Amino acid sequence: MSIINGLNKELDALGEKGVFETSVLSNKASLDTEAAKRIEGQRIIAKYRTDFPRTIDAFRQRLASSAELTNEQKKGAIAGLEASRQKVSQQYETMFNLLGNKEKAEYDFLSFMGGAFNEYQLRDRKISFNSTIVRERYHELAKEIEDTTKQTAAFSKDWTDKANASLLKLSQ
C-alpha cells in the first residue's frame, strides 16, 4: 500500500487540472502547462513501475531478517509472499498501465488542443470548431479519455472490493 500512497502523493502534487476545464481550454499556455504535467505524470508512473519489484524484494529481505518472527513464522510469511507475488505483480502492472494510459490520453488531447488552439472557440462553456476534421479528432480524443477513465475506475472499484472481501475473511 505504501507504493500506492507514494504514487498518489506524487501524482496529486502535480496539481493536474481537468482537461475539459474552461480555464485550461481557453488559454494556450494552460494547455501547454497541463500537457507538461501529463508527461511528468507518466515519468512518475514509470518510476513506481520500475521500483515495484525492488520493493517486494526489500520486503522479503525484511521478513527474512526480522528478529521479531520465529524461523517458522518467517518461512510461512515468505512462502505466502512468494505465492501471491505473481498475482499482486499482475494487479500492480494493470494499475500502472491504466494510469499510464490515462496520462497519455490526456497528454494527446491537450497537445492536440494546443496545436488546434486557433481552430475552436469557447462560449458559455461550449466548444465549437472551425473544421469538421478538428471536431472529429476532438471527439476521438475525448472518447479515449472517457474510456480510460471508466477502465481505471472499474479496476479501482474491483481492487477495493477484493481487498475489503479479503479483510472481511481475515476478521472472521
PyMOL commands that set and color helices and strands:
alter all, ss='L'
color gray80, all
select helices_A, chain A and resi 2-13+22-25+28-65+71-115+117-119+132-171
alter helices_A, ss='H'
color red, helices_A
select strands_A, chain A and resi 120-123+126-129
alter strands_A, ss='S'
color yellow, strands_A
deselect
rebuild
show_as cartoon
